Amino acid sequence: MGSAILGDLHVLDGDSMVWRALDGRPASNVRDLPAPVHGAGLAAAAAKLWLFGGQSGRTCKNTLHSFDLTTHAWSLVAGSGVAPKARGGHSMTCLSGARCMVVWGGHGKRHYNDMHR
């Protein structure tokens, strides 16, 4: 087991129970690609995967990326309002019908006990 942080994405086919790697298309802007992290939040909604935060070394992030499951393209997403502080190890979910994502807890400069919508 190595100590490298991987930036890959895999999907399990529920019918065949076979794993396969999902290759993202090259981004026109390198900022659209998420950095390799661990402890990020990942949730699915509207044919997209939403990736928030995560940790690389001792640095936590508060970026939001989406991965389009149809085109296999990553995008950096600019939200509105005050974004949650940079964090890893948090929980995240998308609420169907409410068109919103909820982020809770995690750690960064300290341990968080907060919720963001």
C-alpha positions in Angstrom: 0.0 0.0 0.0 1.4 3.3 -1.0 0.8 6.8 0.4 -0.1 8.5 -2.9 -3.4 10.3 -3.1 -5.2 9.1 -6.2 -7.4 11.3 -8.4 -9.3 8.5 -10.1 -13.0 7.7 -10.3 -14.5 4.2 -10.5 -18.1 2.9 -10.9 -19.7 -0.4 -9.9 -22.2 -1.7 -12.4 -25.1 -2.9 -10.1 -26.3 -5.5 -12.6 -23.0 -7.2 -13.5 -21.2 -6.3 -10.2 -18.1 -5.3 -12.3 -16.0 -2.3 -11.4 -14.6 0.0 -14.2 -12.6 3.2 -14.2 -14.4 6.3 -15.5 -12.0 8.4 -17.5 -12.7 12.1 -17.4 -12.4 14.1 -20.6 -9.5 16.6 -20.8 -10.7 19.9 -19.4 -10.4 23.0 -21.5 -9.3 24.8 -18.2 -7.1 22.9 -15.7 -9.1 24.6 -12.9 -12.0 22.4 -13.9 -10.2 19.3 -12.8 -10.3 18.5 -9.1 -7.0 18.0 -7.3 -6.4 14.5 -6.0 -7.8 14.5 -2.4 -9.0 12.1 0.3 -11.9 12.7 2.7 -14.0 14.6 0.2 -17.7 14.7 0.1 -19.3 13.1 -3.0 -23.1 13.1 -3.8 -25.2 12.3 -6.9 -28.0 14.5 -8.3 -29.3 15.4 -11.8 -27.0 13.1 -13.7 -24.0 14.6 -12.0 -21.6 13.7 -9.2 -20.8 16.6 -6.9 -17.4 16.7 -5.2 -16.8 19.1 -2.3 -13.7 19.7 -0.3 -11.2 17.0 0.7 -7.7 17.0 2.0 -4.3 16.8 0.2 -1.5 16.5 2.7 -2.2 18.9 5.5 -4.2 21.2 3.2 -8.0 21.1 3.1 -10.0 22.5 0.2 -13.4 24.1 -0.2 -13.8 23.8 -3.9 -17.0 22.3 -5.6 -16.7 20.3 -8.8 -19.2 18.5 -10.8 -18.7 15.4 -13.0 -21.3 15.0 -15.8 -22.2 11.3 -16.0 -23.2 11.7 -19.6 -20.2 13.6 -21.1 -17.6 12.5 -18.5 -16.5 16.1 -18.1 -15.4 17.8 -14.9 -16.4 21.4 -14.1 -15.4 23.8 -11.3 -18.6 25.2 -9.9 -18.9 28.7 -8.5 -21.7 28.7 -5.9 -23.3 31.8 -4.4 -23.3 32.9 -0.8 -20.7 32.0 1.8 -19.1 28.6 1.0 -18.3 26.2 3.9 -14.7 26.6 5.2 -12.1 24.3 3.7 -12.6 20.8 5.1 -12.2 17.0 4.8 -13.9 14.1 6.4 -17.3 15.7 6.2 -20.7 14.2 5.2 -22.5 15.5 2.2 -25.8 14.6 0.4 -28.1 16.1 -2.2 -31.7 16.5 -1.4 -33.9 15.3 -4.3 -36.6 17.8 -5.3 -35.0 20.6 -3.2 -32.2 21.3 -5.7 -29.8 21.7 -2.8 -26.8 20.0 -1.3 -26.1 19.7 2.4 -22.5 19.6 3.9 -22.0 18.7 7.6 -19.1 18.5 9.9 -15.5 17.5 9.0 -12.2 18.9 10.0 -9.9 21.6 8.7 -8.2 24.2 10.8 -10.4 22.7 13.6 -13.2 20.1 13.9 -16.5 21.4 12.6 -19.9 20.8 13.9 -21.8 22.9 11.4 -24.2 22.4 8.5 -24.3 24.3 5.2 -27.1 24.2 2.6 
